[in-house]
Amino acid sequence: YSRAFRRLQKDAIAKTIMLVGQKKLEETFKRLVKSDKLSHGYIFFGEPQVGKYSFALSLAAFLEKGELEEVETVNGFPKHMLEELLIIKPTDGAIGIDAVRELKHFLAQKPVKSKSRVAILDDAHMLTSQAENAILKIGEEPPAQSLIILIVPSVDSLMRTLQSRFQKIYFQRSSAEEISKMLEDKYGIESKRAKDIAKLSLGRPGRAVAFLNDEKAKERFRTVVALLSGKVSKHDVLESVTENDVELYLLLTEIIAKLANDPIKNYDILWSITERITAMSQFTVNKRLQAETAIWTI
């Protein structure tokens, strides 16, 4: 699911991703690096498209080049690869033990051009149990001058012992004003249209960029609005994505994004859907049944 999700987004976000709405984190990490107080490992968590992965890339660039700058990417990887950076993403829906062995070998080498060798595990909630335990062992005795960043939507998707070995950093939504300014400055979008897109982005910069040229993203948004307002039946929505598991997953993330505007009112539904999505990452679970059940709980 995660690989297909990234493929759907990559054309819209293949250019430079701006750091939006994370000024406090930027300043905090600058101080940590300059004072040599950076931890050996972090868990970056928060909703999709809020900038977790982009910030992790920028931090790696800061350690290697001395500047916390935007990193231009192509197909999810830096266009100009950093020498002291390893990026691990799911393969066939999982991050297995072989990837962690590669990680261990990479971190065992001393950095030459950076203060630390940096390993970013994107979609780390896709770690297999064996791989997760291997990461735990590395976290218990981390190599010198190394930094591991696990990127997940929720810390609860990782086992508690692993959570305890890493510092947790929450990435919040950005303001509509910040996103609107990003669209104007970076993409040359006219002010009124930028503000309209910013409102639809629900505080997620990556979502705003997707809205620029992704018609499926726009249609998915309209479907969720109609679903939550009762203007379309759950049965009809499920029928529209019955042959496409990826679209079903994306529909769930869109529902979460919309309901998260009022997390207190929608707490029970959000919790239920999040639990179903977490379960979908497990190999022994019927993913489609979990997704369909999540929609019927609304």
MARSEDREN-413167 format. One line per 2 residues: their letters; for each residue x, y, z of C-alpha. Coordinates in nm, 3 decimals. Layout:
! MARSEDREN-413167
a = X,Y,Z ~ ...
//
This chain:
! MARSEDREN-413167
ys = 0.000,0.000,0.000 ~ 0.266,0.252,0.101
ra = 0.464,0.201,-0.220 ~ 0.158,0.257,-0.435
fr = 0.064,0.559,-0.226 ~ 0.401,0.717,-0.294
rl = 0.379,0.633,-0.665 ~ 0.049,0.815,-0.686
qk = 0.202,1.124,-0.527 ~ 0.553,1.128,-0.671
da = 0.478,1.319,-0.992 ~ 0.323,1.604,-0.795
ia = 0.598,1.611,-0.535 ~ 0.903,1.528,-0.743
kt = 1.033,1.881,-0.722 ~ 1.169,2.056,-0.416
im = 0.953,2.010,-0.108 ~ 0.954,2.324,0.102
lv = 0.984,2.309,0.477 ~ 0.647,2.447,0.580
gq = 0.522,2.517,0.931 ~ 0.813,2.356,1.114
kk = 1.013,2.662,1.221 ~ 1.030,2.557,1.587
le = 1.163,2.215,1.492 ~ 1.417,2.373,1.258
et = 1.555,2.593,1.534 ~ 1.550,2.310,1.788
fk = 1.746,2.072,1.569 ~ 1.993,2.340,1.469
rl = 2.071,2.394,1.839 ~ 2.096,2.021,1.905
vk = 2.341,1.970,1.619 ~ 2.557,2.271,1.702
sd = 2.574,2.173,2.070 ~ 2.644,1.806,1.988
kl = 2.332,1.697,2.176 ~ 2.157,1.520,1.892
sh = 2.009,1.186,1.997 ~ 2.109,0.861,1.830
gy = 1.754,0.805,1.711 ~ 1.418,0.971,1.655
if = 1.067,0.869,1.566 ~ 0.905,1.131,1.341
fg = 0.530,1.081,1.360 ~ 0.220,1.261,1.242
ep = -0.033,1.262,0.960 ~ 0.073,1.189,0.600
qv = 0.201,1.479,0.391 ~ 0.287,1.709,0.682
gk = 0.662,1.711,0.609 ~ 0.818,1.433,0.818
ys = 1.023,1.281,0.538 ~ 1.119,1.619,0.391
fa = 1.242,1.736,0.730 ~ 1.445,1.417,0.779
ls = 1.618,1.476,0.444 ~ 1.688,1.837,0.536
la = 1.837,1.731,0.869 ~ 2.068,1.487,0.691
af = 2.173,1.768,0.456 ~ 2.235,1.996,0.755
le = 2.466,1.741,0.916 ~ 2.661,1.695,0.593
kg = 2.661,2.047,0.448 ~ 2.598,2.274,0.747
el = 2.275,2.419,0.609 ~ 1.918,2.316,0.698
ee = 1.797,2.347,0.342 ~ 1.526,2.207,0.120
ve = 1.626,1.887,-0.057 ~ 1.516,1.837,-0.415
tv = 1.385,1.487,-0.475 ~ 1.306,1.263,-0.769
ng = 1.079,0.964,-0.713 ~ 1.114,1.008,-0.339
fp = 1.494,1.014,-0.328 ~ 1.731,1.315,-0.320
kh = 1.822,1.434,-0.669 ~ 2.176,1.494,-0.545
ml = 2.247,1.205,-0.312 ~ 2.416,1.278,0.019
ee = 2.719,1.059,0.082 ~ 2.645,0.989,0.449
ll = 2.275,0.908,0.403 ~ 2.094,0.575,0.369
ii = 1.723,0.573,0.282 ~ 1.519,0.259,0.338
kp = 1.165,0.225,0.207 ~ 0.928,-0.075,0.201
td = 0.976,-0.333,-0.071 ~ 0.666,-0.534,-0.161
ga = 0.483,-0.378,0.131 ~ 0.742,-0.446,0.402
ig = 1.084,-0.359,0.542 ~ 1.256,-0.687,0.614
id = 1.559,-0.811,0.801 ~ 1.792,-0.777,0.499
av = 1.728,-0.402,0.492 ~ 1.818,-0.377,0.861
re = 2.140,-0.574,0.801 ~ 2.228,-0.319,0.534
lk = 2.147,-0.044,0.785 ~ 2.374,-0.198,1.049
hf = 2.663,-0.226,0.803 ~ 2.611,0.133,0.688
la = 2.611,0.276,1.041 ~ 2.920,0.076,1.141
qk = 3.130,0.290,0.906 ~ 3.264,0.621,1.031
pv = 3.133,0.938,0.865 ~ 3.376,1.136,0.650
ks = 3.179,1.439,0.535 ~ 2.912,1.457,0.806
ks = 2.886,1.472,1.183 ~ 2.683,1.152,1.168
rv = 2.584,0.879,0.927 ~ 2.208,0.911,0.886
ai = 1.963,0.630,0.814 ~ 1.601,0.721,0.733
ld = 1.341,0.445,0.745 ~ 1.033,0.576,0.567
da = 0.704,0.400,0.647 ~ 0.876,0.228,0.939
hm = 0.542,0.087,1.052 ~ 0.600,-0.160,0.766
lt = 0.892,-0.321,0.951 ~ 0.849,-0.696,0.992
sq = 0.865,-0.830,1.348 ~ 1.214,-0.967,1.288
ae = 1.332,-0.637,1.142 ~ 1.175,-0.439,1.425
na = 1.359,-0.648,1.685 ~ 1.683,-0.598,1.493
il = 1.630,-0.220,1.499 ~ 1.568,-0.245,1.873
ki = 1.908,-0.407,1.924 ~ 2.077,-0.132,1.724
ge = 1.890,0.129,1.928 ~ 2.008,-0.029,2.253
ep = 2.374,-0.008,2.148 ~ 2.387,0.254,1.873
pa = 2.711,0.294,1.676 ~ 2.905,0.614,1.742
qs = 2.828,0.910,1.517 ~ 2.508,0.756,1.385
li = 2.150,0.878,1.357 ~ 1.842,0.666,1.284
il = 1.510,0.830,1.195 ~ 1.195,0.617,1.187
iv = 0.902,0.779,1.005 ~ 0.555,0.656,1.097
ps = 0.198,0.792,1.106 ~ 0.161,0.684,1.470
vd = 0.412,0.576,1.737 ~ 0.168,0.303,1.841
sl = 0.248,0.122,1.516 ~ 0.587,0.035,1.670
mr = 0.641,-0.197,1.964 ~ 0.672,-0.021,2.299
tl = 1.028,-0.134,2.369 ~ 1.138,0.017,2.039
qs = 0.951,0.339,2.116 ~ 1.143,0.371,2.442
rf = 1.481,0.370,2.265 ~ 1.404,0.666,2.040
qk = 1.297,1.024,2.104 ~ 0.954,1.098,1.962
iy = 0.896,1.411,1.752 ~ 0.541,1.504,1.652
fq = 0.481,1.688,1.324 ~ 0.170,1.899,1.337
rs = -0.038,2.044,1.056 ~ 0.063,2.375,0.901
sa = -0.158,2.681,0.890 ~ -0.350,2.769,0.574
ee = -0.151,3.092,0.556 ~ 0.181,2.905,0.558
is = 0.066,2.665,0.288 ~ -0.081,2.942,0.075
km = 0.248,3.134,0.090 ~ 0.439,2.819,-0.008
le = 0.217,2.769,-0.314 ~ 0.263,3.129,-0.421
dk = 0.638,3.150,-0.358 ~ 0.744,2.808,-0.482
yg = 0.491,2.722,-0.750 ~ 0.385,3.067,-0.865
ie = 0.017,3.004,-0.791 ~ -0.212,3.306,-0.803
sk = -0.308,3.428,-0.454 ~ -0.680,3.343,-0.460
ra = -0.625,2.994,-0.598 ~ -0.342,2.935,-0.350
kd = -0.573,3.025,-0.062 ~ -0.848,2.796,-0.194
ia = -0.608,2.504,-0.225 ~ -0.463,2.578,0.120
kl = -0.809,2.547,0.273 ~ -0.861,2.208,0.107
sl = -0.516,2.086,0.212 ~ -0.628,2.039,0.574
gr = -0.294,2.164,0.701 ~ -0.084,1.920,0.496
pg = 0.165,2.081,0.252 ~ 0.211,1.761,0.051
ra = -0.163,1.738,0.004 ~ -0.172,2.096,-0.124
va = 0.094,2.016,-0.386 ~ -0.100,1.706,-0.492
fl = -0.410,1.920,-0.547 ~ -0.221,2.123,-0.808
nd = -0.231,1.851,-1.073 ~ -0.380,1.534,-0.925
ek = -0.741,1.499,-1.037 ~ -0.782,1.175,-0.844
ak = -0.690,1.353,-0.521 ~ -0.955,1.616,-0.589
er = -1.220,1.356,-0.668 ~ -1.130,1.157,-0.356
fr = -1.177,1.469,-0.146 ~ -1.522,1.531,-0.296
tv = -1.619,1.168,-0.232 ~ -1.525,1.188,0.136
va = -1.713,1.516,0.182 ~ -2.023,1.356,0.029
ll = -1.979,1.041,0.239 ~ -1.944,1.223,0.571
sg = -2.238,1.453,0.493 ~ -2.464,1.157,0.407
kv = -2.507,1.262,0.044 ~ -2.372,0.929,-0.080
sk = -2.409,0.584,0.074 ~ -2.123,0.379,0.215
hd = -2.225,0.097,-0.016 ~ -2.191,0.317,-0.324
vl = -1.850,0.444,-0.209 ~ -1.724,0.089,-0.154
es = -1.859,-0.016,-0.494 ~ -1.665,0.266,-0.660
vt = -1.332,0.129,-0.531 ~ -1.421,-0.239,-0.516
en = -1.150,-0.343,-0.763 ~ -0.876,-0.116,-0.639
dv = -0.719,-0.183,-0.300 ~ -0.485,0.114,-0.328
el = -0.771,0.356,-0.383 ~ -0.952,0.203,-0.088
yl = -0.649,0.269,0.133 ~ -0.615,0.625,0.005
ll = -0.984,0.680,0.071 ~ -0.929,0.582,0.436
te = -0.642,0.827,0.476 ~ -0.860,1.098,0.322
ii = -1.137,1.021,0.572 ~ -0.889,1.045,0.859
ak = -0.761,1.379,0.730 ~ -1.112,1.520,0.718
la = -1.225,1.384,1.057 ~ -0.904,1.504,1.225
nd = -1.028,1.861,1.188 ~ -1.233,1.788,1.500
pi = -1.040,1.511,1.680 ~ -1.239,1.531,2.005
kn = -1.578,1.492,1.839 ~ -1.453,1.220,1.605
yd = -1.219,1.044,1.848 ~ -1.393,0.704,1.844
il = -1.418,0.688,1.465 ~ -1.059,0.807,1.420
ws = -0.934,0.548,1.666 ~ -1.126,0.270,1.491
it = -1.007,0.361,1.142 ~ -0.648,0.406,1.258
er = -0.658,0.063,1.421 ~ -0.782,-0.088,1.096
it = -0.508,0.080,0.892 ~ -0.244,-0.041,1.138
am = -0.384,-0.393,1.108 ~ -0.361,-0.369,0.729
sq = 0.019,-0.364,0.757 ~ 0.018,-0.715,0.907
ft = 0.070,-1.007,0.673 ~ -0.182,-1.239,0.838
vn = -0.472,-0.993,0.811 ~ -0.724,-0.960,0.530
kr = -0.641,-0.601,0.432 ~ -0.949,-0.542,0.223
lq = -1.183,-0.667,0.495 ~ -1.017,-0.433,0.745
ae = -1.056,-0.137,0.509 ~ -1.421,-0.211,0.433
ta = -1.497,-0.256,0.803 ~ -1.337,0.081,0.875
iw = -1.573,0.256,0.633 ~ -1.876,0.085,0.779
ti = -1.786,0.215,1.127 ~ -1.839,0.576,1.016
//
